[in-house]
Amino acid sequence: MSNLTQLAPDYIRAIAPYQGGKPIAELAREMGLNEADIVKLASNENPLGISPKAQMAIDEAVHDIARYPDGNSFTLRQAVSEKFGVDYNQIVFGNGSNDILELVARAFLVASDEAIYAQHAFAVYPLVTQAVGAAGVVVPAKNYGHDLDGFLMAITPKTKLIFIANPNNPTGTLIHKNVLRAFIHAVPSHILIVLDEAYDEYLSSENKSEAIAWLSEFENLIISRTFSKAYGLAGLRIGFGLMHADVADILNRVRQPFNVNSIAQAAAVASLADGDFVARSYAANQAGMAQMTQGLSELRLEYIPSHANFVSFKVANAAQVNQQLLQNGVILRPIANYEMPDYLRVSIGLFCENARFLSVLKTILSHNIK
């Protein structure tokens, strides 16, 4: 190891880099498989692809690719403002919603601070906390979800930030909106609360978040959203945060200039205008979730009921089963790094993709039993 690594602080060198879902091309190289025969259900991507309107916007935006993007994302800012009923100065755009999470940590956390998040919660929360030298406080999960009473008990004079994912990734659990609102009310107003709503578009009308309406009441609330899931723009990396204008001003001071490219901005504007595509994505996910959970039940596998576009299921020898799935051209997400070594997470795909996964899994389990 080079001595130069010693120049980095201990808390940086201790970071375990984030591992995304295995790319199709990588598995094809490793296993000698045909890319067209591989099914990827690892990264909670939209199996329908992107909105036709977004595709047309991308095709048009490519012509101006030699120009720098609008650093203030004016057109997209206008579209988000109109769509969600927030003022222009309450919006911060990021290179994916991960960027919003990192901006919050960079802007508000220092080494003497603490950030609270749940066991089995999104891996980026500890990463961005550790990257600035702050201390992460992990609250043990309750039924694989957030124990909000435990969060309140974990608050200390050092607490600066709380991360909550609703629905949670990778467990898919959901906090009822009344319970969540009561929790936010109970948290001291000097502590920032980041509410990560990456999967809100997959919620039923009954469960859909009302948190944006709470921004006028809670100045310490930050809501992060993404275009990577239901909108299908994962490869373009674009997300946004909604918050009090003063908080947004601070985040924009540490935000990199031109952090959202021009094609992503154009595609996001078009996506917001295509409610039919989002509705079709929701319907496809509902049908796919029913297919997936029925299939897992028929295989007598325990799974965590999910409100997102994925489901985590328990299987004996999960690491071995995952390897066998890879050998058969099916990519899932092992979640041992979430302290769930006996579980695998599967994204909801197209009907044929779900069926292929369930068929391969059935074959693997039957052979393993023998």
Helices and strands as residue ranges (DSSP letters): G 3-7, H 10-13, H 24-31, G 35-37, E 39-40, H 52-61, G 62-64, H 74-84, G 88-90, E 91-94, H 97-108, E 114-118, H 124-131, E 135-139, H 148-154, E 159-165, H 177-186, E 192-196, G 200-202, G 211-214, E 221-226, G 234-236, E 239-243, H 245-254, H 262-272, H 275-298, E 310-314, H 318-327, E 330-331, E 333-334, G 336-338, E 343-347, H 351-369
